[in-house]
Amino acid sequence: MSETFGSDFLTIEDEDGAVFELEVLGTFEHNDREYLAALPADMEETDPDFGIILLRVEEEDGEELYASIDDDDELDAVYQTYMQILMEEDDEEEE
């Protein structure tokens, strides 16, 4: 996962034109593809919809785009990979 200092924020617009601000947690690879993990920056942690957002990073015409993961199997596998990365980071911090 990429290491950054401080918080990075990303503003994205969905296909319906709704704009969201995300706090980027990091990027990681799964099956030779890059993914982004983020949290909604404009939502309270107590909101029932608050949680990790996983997006697939795609490149189109040299521009980085973020796509939702519509396939449930892919989303589950990407989530499992991200959770494994977090657990490994926790283990490294404990050592």
PyMOL commands that set and color helices and strands:
alter all, ss='L'
color gray80, all
select helices_A, chain A and resi 72-94
alter helices_A, ss='H'
color red, helices_A
select strands_A, chain A and resi 8-13+19-30+33-40+53-60+63-68
alter strands_A, ss='S'
color yellow, strands_A
deselect
rebuild
show_as cartoon
